[in-house]
């Protein structure tokens, strides 16, 4: 497995993986018409915009195997005055789920956040019905700090949870402990 920072030329494959992930895990959460006919086009526009001229506080890490995109993570440093840096996206290709790639990406992102935005917290937003993601964030020590409605791109209002870590160090410690316990149990 190789880690690399995303470049503009990666936007199509990132968008494709993002759309596939939403189609798989957000059935019944996001609108059917959107997932069947619009999600890829919308994600292509988002990722092209994000990578054509990225803001200084955006960081996107890819994990690949043999040139194939296995997963990615995106964060915006110091995004919120109170909560800190947001992890905006974390998606793993279904063929590579359960292999610890999410933990690897979280660890790498926590290191970046610690280096560039050490004095604030880390948070992410997760759909309340995305139980497998919530289980992972609970396991790595995230605290559910808020429940609110998100105006999804499909037009639905979706209940989301805001998970927080007080600092990137705490997130990093939690993910390292998670990785260590996984080695012991496997």
Secondary structure, DSSP 8 states (H G I E B T S, - for coil): -EEEE--GGGHHHHHHHHHHHHHHH-BTTB-HHIIIIIHHHHHHHHHHHHHHS--TTEEEEEEEETTEEEEEEEEEEEEETTTEEEEEEEEE-GGGTTSSHHHHHHHHHHHHHHHH-TTS-EEEEEETT-HHHHHHHHHTT-EEEEEEEEE-TTS-EEEEEEEEES-HHHHHHHHHHHHHHHHHH-
